[in-house]
Amino acid sequence: MKSRADVMLETVRKAGALALSMSAQELEVHSKAVNDFVTQADAALEALIRREVLCAFPEDGFFGEEGGVTASRDGFQWVVDPIDGTVNYMNGFPGWTVSVAVQRDGVTECAAVYNPFFDELYHATREDGARLNGRRISATRLPLEHTVALVVPPHRFHDLLDSFWDDERKIYPLVSDTRSIGSAALSCCQVAAGRAGLYYEWGLHQYDIAAGLFIAQMAGCLVNTRARQDDMTDVAVFSSAYSGILDGVFFK
């Protein structure tokens, strides 16, 4: 019998291939909320992932962005964002991913984030750490002032912009430059792979960040979070090399 980690890795690749094939079609775009969109590809990928997972592990639970929750009967829960970065996907911009985390009794045991456009598969287990296409990855040790920071304004919560700018002004002098790439999962993984020094964003759902945060932690990153209403979370992910430098910067 295949392990959950094996099924996870096979399934995100299948989902990624489906997303690429559907990207050539004319997409129907629907709005769920301010700057929160869904296409028929989001629904199709989640249906594929749900089918693959529950066929292999019918007692497991499933929490997907588009289809909601199927309760677990054995303590395992799959947390799925079929396309993290839907705005990127529907515009043909390459920064979107398939994001899957497997949790046992609420604790993540393994996770995968797949960027099909570049065929980059980030994955991690507690036993084997974090990897990119099978190669072990770790957070950067460069001086913070030499790194890029992924700082994402609250594009769905415009009333928070002024407060967020206050925090970004603290971050900007500490780094070389900032970016926003449009996928929370991918942003976490860029820090995990040492491509960015930190990632900072407000107002995320569990399915946005469950896989990416775990991969980042397994790569030696530190994670700070702040709970927000409606089960949303603010996150800061950064290399452990900067723990002293960044104390007091986030969520003040």
N, C-alpha and C positions, 0 to 999 in steps of 0.2 A: 504493500500500500504506500502511495506517495505521501510524503509529509506535507503539512500545510505550507511550509516555506516553498517546497517544490511546486505545488499547485499555484501558489501566489505568483511565482516568477513566470510560469508558463502562461497564466491567465492574463497578466498585464501585457505580455507581448502580443497575445491574441487580440486583446482590446486595442492596443496601439495600432496594430495592422488594420483593424476595422476602422478606426478613426481616420487613418491616412486615406483609406479607400473612399470614405464618405466625404472627405474634405474636397474632393473633386466634384461633388454634387452641389446643386443649389440648396443651401441650408435654409430651413424655416427657423426664424429666430423669434422667441417669445420672451417677454419681460416678466420676471417674477417679483422684482422690486427695483428700486433705484439702482441702476448700473449692475443689475444681477440678471443675467440672461441664461436661457437654455435653448438648445437646438435638438433636433431629432437624433443627432449623434450622441449627445449626452445620455439620452434615454436608451438608445441601442447598446451603448457600451455597458451601462449599468446592468441591463438585462442579461447581456452575455456573461458578465462577471458573476452576477447572482446565480445564473444557471450552472456555471462551472463549479462554483464554490459549493452550492447546496447539493449538487450531484455527488461530489467527492465527500462532503461532510454534512449530511442532512440534519444532524443535530445542532449544527452551529447557527449562531445568530448572524444577522446581516443588517448593517446600518449604512444606507446609501443616500447621497445628497438628493437624488431625484425621487426615489421610491420609498423612503422612510425605513422603518425598523421591522425586522422579523426577529422575534424573541429567540434567544439561545436556550437550548435545553441541556447543554453540556458545559457551559461556562465560557465557551469561545465565541467571540464576536468579530466579524470582519467590518472594518470601517473604510468606506469607499467613496472617493470623489472620482467619478468616471473621466471627467475632463476638468482638471484644475487649471484654470486660465481660459475659460470659454470665450472671453472677448478676444484674446489672442487667436484662438482657434478659428473663430468665425471671420476674422480679418486676414487670415493667412500668415500671421506672425508666429514664429516658431516656438515661442516660450509657453508651451502648454504640456501637461503631463497626465498620465494615469496614476492615481495615488491609492495605495491599498495598505492598510495596517491590520494585523491580526492580534487581537487582544484576548487574554485569558483572565477572567475575573477582573476586568477593567485595566489590566496591565499589558502594555504592548510587548509581544514576544518576537515579532518579526515584521518587517515592512519593506515595501518596494515603491519606488517612484520612477516611472518610465517616461522618457522624452523620446517619442517615436521619430520625430523629425531628424534628430541627430543619432538615433539608435543608442542612446545612453540610458542604461538601467542601473539606478542606484538601489542598493538593497542592504539590509542589515538583519542580523540575529544577535541575540544576547551572547551566544556562544562564539560567534565568529567575527563580531565587529561589523564595520561598515565597508562596503565595497562599491566600486563603479565598474560595471562590465567585468566583474570578477577580480579586479585589482583593488587592494586595500587602499582606503583613503583616510585622510586625517586633516584636521583643521590647520590653518596656516600658522606659522610662527614668525612671519614677517613683522617688522615694526608696524604698529597700527597706522601710522601716518603714511605708510606705503600702500595701504589696502583700499579696496573699493567697499563701500557700505551700501547694502540694499535697503533703502528707506522708502516705504510705500505709504503715501498719504491716504487718509480714510476716504476713498473715492465714493463709498456708499453712504457716508455719514458727513456731509459737508458742514454740519454744525460743529464738528469737532476739529475743523481745519486749523483754526487759530491756536488751539491748545497743542495740536500736533506740531505746528511750525515751531513752537517754543522748544520742543524736544529736538527737532531736527537742527535747530541753530546750535544746540549743545554738541551734537554729533559731528556736524560738518567740519569744524576746525580740527577735529581729531584724526580725520582720514584724508586720503588723496582726493576722492570724489565719491559721488553717490549715483545710484542707479535704481530703477524700478522696472522689474521684468514681468510682472503680471501673473505670477503663479506662486502661491505661498509654499507649496510643496517643493517646487524647483528652487526657490530662494533658499530654503533650509538646506537643500542639497548642495547648492553652490558654496555655502559656508562650510558644510561638511567636507567638501572636496578641496578646500583651501583656495577657492577662486575668489572669495570675498571674505572680509574680516568680520562682518556682522550683518544681521538682518533685523529690521524693526518694522512692525506693522500692528495696527489696531483693528479690532472688530472681526475676528475670524471664527469660523465654526470648527467643531471637532473634526469633521471630515476634511477640512482644508489642511489641517496641520498634524494629524495623528501620525501619519507615516513620516513626514519630513522631520518633525521634531525628534522622533526616535532615531532616525538615521544620523541626524546631527549629533545627538548625544553619544551614540555608539562610535562616532568619529572623534570624540574628545571635545565637543562643544559644550558650553554652558547655556542653559535655557532659563530665562526669567519670564513669568507669565503674570497677567493680571486679569481677574474675572470681570466680565462686563454683563450687563443685563441681557436677557434672552439667550442665555447659554453661549454667549460669545466671549472671546478671549483676545487680549492684547499679548503680543509675544516679542521677545528680544532673544536672538540667537547669536552667539559670538564665540570666538576661539577662547579657550581657557587661558591663553597667554595674556589676555587683556582684562582679566578679572579685577585687578586693582585699579586699572586706568578707567574702567567704565562704571565703577561703583558710584551710585548716585545719579547717573545720567538718565536712566530709563524710568518712566512712570512717575515723574515728580510733578 
